[in-house]
């Protein structure tokens, strides 16, 4: 409903509160489809723990959003490095 009303902040918060990877990643895909790069980045920040890095990386690469996903990807790599080392 929030997407239809273009209440993107509410949609992002709802996705985060849902604790659902599918909901968060579907919302990311929606932002890609409508070309809203800023909301794509905001959703990555807010739903960080719900998104899968491989899905985000592929989505960003396919749609030219690598720069918008880079802060997320850097944090994922840092966490991975801390777990491995």
Residue pairs with C-beta under 8 A, 6 or more apart in sequence:
2 8
2 10
2 11
2 14
3 11
3 27
3 30
8 31
8 36
8 39
8 42
9 42
11 27
12 27
12 39
12 42
12 43
12 46
12 47
13 46
14 23
15 23
15 24
15 27
15 43
15 46
15 47
15 50
16 24
16 46
16 47
16 50
18 24
19 50
20 50
21 50
21 51
21 52
23 50
24 43
24 47
24 50
24 51
25 50
25 51
25 52
25 55
27 43
27 47
28 40
28 43
28 44
28 47
28 51
28 55
28 56
28 59
29 59
31 37
31 39
31 40
31 43
32 40
32 59
32 63
32 65
37 65
37 68
38 68
40 65
40 68
40 69
41 68
41 69
41 71
41 72
44 51
44 56
44 68
44 69
44 71
44 72
45 71
45 72
48 72
48 75
51 72
53 72
53 73
53 76
56 69
56 72
56 73
57 69
57 73
59 65
59 69
60 66
60 68
60 69
60 73
